[in-house]
């Protein structure tokens, strides 16, 4: 399960999806909720060959820092 809060929703979801695709992560399901400060994006993701959520989190953060 991955959950993110975006203060500025403009293109944020598209960038997240691009990052997940480039990391070969499969999105099982997703939900998006509007809140006063932006959006909350919850996703169930799946991958093969990696161990643990921390590894996935580090990969996404590293990729996002490079891409954005």
N, C-alpha and C positions, 0 to 999 in steps of 0.2 A: 504494500500500500504506500502510495506517495501522495502527499498533500502539500499544496503550495498556495500561498496567498499573494495575489498580485495587486499592487496599488494602482498601477496603470495597466489596464487590460488591453490596450492597443497592441495587437500582434503578439501578445505574450503566449497565448495558447499555441499559435503556429510555431513559434520559436521552440517551445517545449516539445512539441511533436517532432520537429526536425531533429532536435538533440536526441530524443529517444530512438528515432529511426536510425540515426548515424551510429548509435551505440548498440544496435541490434536488439533492442528491448521491445517486447511485444505488449501492446496495451490490451488488456482483457476487458476492462470496462472503465468508464469515466463519468464523472458528474461535475457540473459547474454550477456554483451558487453565487448569486449577486449579493454583496453586502455593502454597507455604507462606504467603506474605504476601498472598494474595488471588487475583486472576485476571489472565490476560493475554488480551487481546482483539485479534485480528488481522483486518483487513478489507481487501478490495480494493474501492476505490470508483471511480466514474467520474462525470465531469461534462462539461458542454458550456460553452464560452465562457470558461473560466478557463485561465490559463497558470501551470503550476507547482505543485508540492506546497506550497511556502511560503505561497502565497495561500490554499490550502485550509486549511492548518494555522492560519493567523492567523484565518480566518473561524470555524473551529470553536472556537478558544480564546476569541475574543471572545464568541461566542454562548453558550458554556458558562459564562463568567464572569457573564453577564447572567442566564441561566436558572437556575443552581444556587444 
